[in-house]
Amino acid sequence: MKIRVGFEMLYDFPQPTPMILVLGTHFTRASDVIVPDFLTTSPAVEITPYRDMFGNWCSRMVAPAGRVRFGAWSCQNGFGDVGPGSQGPSGVSGRDRSDQRLDPEDVHDPCQIVGQD
């Protein structure tokens, strides 16, 4: 199963603000990444990536004064077995899940990246 993950955040800064962001996929899930989650900003600012002492990918930058948008999108392989008898994150077995609730018109490729800057 493929999963599309991502985020978009908007901030208003009164002045240029130094930041360290830890917003990417955890390094222990690297083998599941199909499309990497590159951090983007609008307006564009210089981002310096590095790994901290715990192995997390961090992004250092100075956000300009005014409104700044942060975002990233990724496609990843699903987490674990969701077949009959398996337990998902909600504790519901795969056998008890009902896909019949989904309207076929709403089902699409979760990793089709659209609307990305």
C-alpha positions as CSV (number, residue, x, y, z in Angstrom):
1,M,0.0,0.0,0.0
2,K,1.3,3.5,-0.8
3,I,0.7,6.4,1.5
4,R,0.9,10.1,0.6
5,V,2.1,12.2,3.5
6,G,2.8,15.9,3.8
7,F,2.1,19.2,5.4
8,E,1.7,22.9,4.8
9,M,2.2,25.5,7.5
10,L,1.9,29.3,7.3
11,Y,3.6,31.6,9.8
12,D,3.8,35.4,10.1
13,F,7.1,36.6,11.4
14,P,7.6,40.2,12.7
15,Q,11.3,40.2,11.9
16,P,13.9,37.8,10.3
17,T,13.9,34.7,12.5
18,P,16.6,32.0,12.7
19,M,15.0,28.6,12.7
20,I,15.9,24.9,13.0
21,L,13.1,22.7,11.6
22,V,12.8,18.9,12.1
23,L,9.9,18.1,9.8
24,G,11.0,15.3,7.5
25,T,10.4,11.5,7.5
26,H,12.3,9.8,10.3
27,F,15.5,8.2,9.1
28,T,14.2,4.7,10.3
29,R,11.6,4.9,7.6
30,A,14.1,5.8,4.8
31,S,13.6,2.4,3.1
32,D,9.9,3.1,2.7
33,V,10.3,6.4,0.9
34,I,9.2,6.3,-2.8
35,V,9.2,10.1,-3.4
36,P,11.3,12.1,-0.9
37,D,9.8,14.9,1.2
38,F,11.9,17.9,0.3
39,L,11.1,21.0,2.5
40,T,10.0,24.0,0.4
41,T,9.4,27.6,1.5
42,S,7.6,30.5,-0.1
43,P,9.2,32.9,-0.4
44,A,12.3,30.8,-1.2
45,V,15.0,31.0,1.4
46,E,18.4,29.2,1.7
47,I,18.0,26.0,3.7
48,T,21.0,24.2,5.1
49,P,20.3,20.5,5.9
50,Y,22.2,18.5,8.5
51,R,21.8,15.5,10.7
52,D,21.7,16.0,14.5
53,M,23.3,13.8,17.1
54,F,20.2,11.5,17.1
55,G,20.2,11.0,13.3
56,N,17.3,13.3,12.5
57,W,17.4,15.4,9.4
58,C,17.2,19.1,10.4
59,S,16.8,22.2,8.3
60,R,18.5,25.4,9.3
61,M,17.3,28.7,7.8
62,V,16.5,32.3,8.5
63,A,12.8,33.0,7.8
64,P,12.3,36.5,6.4
65,A,9.9,39.0,8.0
66,G,6.3,38.6,6.9
67,R,4.3,35.5,5.9
68,V,6.2,32.3,5.1
69,R,4.9,29.0,3.9
70,F,6.6,25.7,4.8
71,G,5.6,22.5,3.0
72,A,6.7,19.1,2.0
73,W,5.0,16.1,0.4
74,S,6.1,12.5,0.1
75,C,5.0,9.1,-1.1
76,Q,5.9,6.1,1.1
77,N,5.2,2.4,1.3
78,G,2.6,1.6,3.9
79,F,3.4,0.6,7.4
80,G,3.2,-3.1,8.0
81,D,0.7,-5.8,7.0
82,V,-2.9,-4.8,6.8
83,G,-4.1,-8.2,5.6
84,P,-6.7,-10.4,7.3
85,G,-5.9,-11.0,10.9
86,S,-3.4,-8.2,11.2
87,Q,-3.8,-5.3,13.6
88,G,-3.6,-1.8,12.3
89,P,-2.7,1.4,14.2
90,S,-6.3,1.6,15.5
91,G,-6.2,-1.9,16.8
92,V,-8.8,-3.0,14.3
93,S,-8.0,-6.2,12.4
94,G,-7.7,-6.2,8.6
95,R,-10.7,-8.6,8.5
96,D,-13.0,-6.1,10.3
97,R,-12.2,-3.2,7.9
98,S,-14.7,-2.2,5.3
99,D,-13.6,-0.7,2.1
100,Q,-17.2,-0.6,0.9
101,R,-17.6,2.8,2.6
102,L,-15.4,4.3,-0.1
103,D,-17.0,5.7,-3.2
104,P,-15.0,4.4,-6.2
105,E,-15.0,8.0,-7.6
106,D,-12.9,9.0,-4.5
107,V,-10.3,6.3,-4.9
108,H,-7.1,7.4,-6.6
109,D,-3.4,6.9,-6.5
110,P,-2.3,8.3,-3.1
111,C,1.1,9.0,-4.4
112,Q,0.1,11.2,-7.3
113,I,1.7,14.5,-6.3
114,V,-0.4,17.4,-7.5
115,G,-0.5,21.1,-6.6
116,Q,3.1,21.1,-5.4
117,D,5.0,24.4,-5.8
